[in-house]
Amino acid sequence: MLNISTSTDLNDLFSSSMYQLMNNPSVWDARQTPRILSYNNLLIAESTSFKFDLSHTGFTKTRWARYVHQYLDPEKLSQWLDGLKHISKRGDNLFRSKDAVRRPREHAHGSCWLGLSFRAMPPTLVLYSRVAEFPTRAALELTMCHKVGEEIKQRMGMTEPIKLVWFISSLFLSCLHIVPWLAHNGMLEETYNRTDLVGHFVGHQLDHIAKGNVKYGPTKRMAKRLSQFNEGTVVPVPIKNLSLWV
């Protein structure tokens, strides 16, 4: 169980979550190569402020557009945002995500996050997730919450920060998809040399990439991202340039 309640903003929440998932075995509830899982998680940040670059987790700008189309109906989202002006001070108004198409290798068990609610006193966004993957999909979820928070503040004329409360039934650290993030932060070699479960899983993935065993889709993508990092050809994707209305 991962329980974080002292984060100042979403950058702090993301960093604290990654540190705990990588270094604190007490939050590990299960393992499934190459993933480490944590159940019944509660993550809280005092602000939805977020300054991040999605390329640090291996994403391109097109991935954000696909994410928005998967989960957000723009007309319903706009109606929900406008309707927040009329909720009672203690009301909790729910926006449901689009029901993702179930495929064998994507959303086989349903949408990753199910809904987002807002209450005005104190200003709080609450995100309900079936599952969350760190560091990749979690970065998308936090970007979405940041952008929704900005829209709420603009439409309601708010200046005070909006708190985030994130309930996650199951989250996992992907020791394959973590490779670009480790490379960006200069942590790839030290993580590879670790003798614990994280080091074993990451080392196993890097050995596959080094040997050219990259036929499997996600491994192939991570090999490409690692190559781009080494060549200095990564294209930045700062979230300040992204929009919910793509």
Residue pairs with C-beta under 8 A, 6 or more apart in sequence:
1 27
1 29
1 38
1 39
1 40
1 41
2 17
2 20
2 21
2 27
2 38
2 41
2 42
2 43
2 168
2 171
3 41
3 42
3 43
4 13
4 16
4 17
4 20
4 42
4 43
4 44
5 42
5 44
6 16
6 44
7 13
7 16
7 43
7 44
7 45
7 46
8 45
8 46
8 47
9 45
9 46
9 47
9 48
9 49
9 50
10 45
10 47
10 48
10 49
10 50
10 52
10 142
10 145
10 146
10 164
11 49
11 50
11 51
11 52
12 45
13 43
13 44
13 45
13 142
13 164
13 166
14 52
14 135
14 138
14 139
14 142
17 43
17 134
17 138
18 134
18 135
18 173
18 181
20 27
21 27
21 28
21 36
21 38
21 134
21 171
21 173
22 173
22 191
22 198
23 198
25 196
25 197
27 38
28 36
28 37
28 38
28 197
29 37
29 38
29 39
30 36
30 37
30 39
31 37
31 197
32 172
33 201
33 204
34 174
34 175
34 176
34 201
34 202
34 204
34 205
35 172
35 173
35 174
35 175
35 201
36 172
36 173
36 175
36 197
36 198
36 201
37 170
37 171
37 172
38 170
38 171
38 172
38 173
39 169
39 170
40 169
41 132
41 166
41 167
41 168
41 169
41 170
41 171
42 165
42 166
42 167
42 168
43 164
43 165
43 166
43 168
44 163
44 164
44 165
44 166
45 163
45 164
46 161
46 163
47 161
47 162
47 163
47 164
48 125
48 145
48 146
48 148
48 149
48 150
48 161
48 162
48 163
48 164
49 146
49 161
50 142
50 143
50 145
50 146
50 239
51 239
51 240
52 139
52 142
52 143
52 238
52 239
53 236
53 237
53 238
53 239
54 60
54 61
54 63
54 64
54 139
54 140
54 143
54 237
54 238
54 239
54 242
55 180
55 184
55 234
55 235
55 236
55 237
56 139
56 180
56 181
56 184
56 185
57 135
57 136
57 139
57 177
57 180
57 181
58 136
58 177
58 179
58 180
58 181
58 221
58 222
58 225
59 136
59 139
59 140
59 237
60 235
60 237
61 235
61 237
61 242
63 140
64 140
64 143
64 237
64 242
64 246
65 246
67 140
67 144
68 144
68 244
68 246
69 246
70 98
70 100
71 97
71 98
71 100
71 111
71 113
71 144
72 97
72 98
72 144
72 244
73 98
74 244
74 245
76 95
77 95
77 244
80 93
80 95
81 148
81 151
81 152
81 155
82 155
83 93
84 93
84 118
84 120
84 152
84 155
84 156
85 155
85 156
87 93
87 118
87 119
87 120
88 120
89 120
89 121
90 119
90 120
90 121
91 119
91 120
92 117
92 118
92 119
92 126
93 117
93 118
93 119
94 115
94 116
94 117
95 115
95 116
95 117
95 118
96 114
96 115
97 111
97 113
97 114
97 115
97 116
98 111
99 110
99 111
100 106
100 107
100 110
100 111
100 112
101 107
102 108
102 109
102 110
109 130
109 131
110 130
111 130
112 129
112 130
112 131
112 132
112 133
112 137
112 141
113 127
113 128
113 129
113 130
113 132
113 141
114 128
114 129
114 130
115 127
115 128
116 125
116 126
116 127
116 128
116 144
116 145
116 148
117 125
117 126
117 128
118 124
118 125
118 126
118 152
119 126
122 163
123 152
123 158
123 160
123 161
123 162
123 163
124 162
124 163
124 164
124 165
125 145
125 148
125 149
125 152
125 162
125 163
125 164
125 165
126 164
126 165
126 166
126 167
127 141
127 145
127 164
127 165
127 166
127 167
128 167
129 141
129 166
129 167
129 168
129 169
129 171
130 169
130 170
131 168
131 169
131 170
131 171
131 172
132 138
132 141
132 166
132 168
132 170
132 171
132 172
133 171
133 172
133 174
133 177
134 171
134 172
134 173
134 174
134 178
135 173
135 174
135 177
135 178
135 181
136 174
136 177
138 171
141 166
143 239
143 242
144 244
145 164
145 166
146 239
147 239
147 242
147 243
147 244
148 244
149 162
149 164
151 244
152 158
152 162
153 159
153 162
173 198
175 198
175 201
175 202
175 204
175 205
176 205
176 218
176 219
176 222
177 218
177 222
178 202
179 188
179 202
179 205
179 206
179 209
179 222
179 225
179 226
180 222
180 225
180 226
180 229
182 188
182 191
182 202
183 225
183 226
183 229
183 230
184 229
188 206
191 198
191 199
191 202
192 199
192 202
192 203
192 206
193 199
193 203
194 200
194 202
194 203
205 219
205 222
208 214
208 219
209 219
209 222
209 223
209 226
213 219
214 220
214 223
225 234
228 234
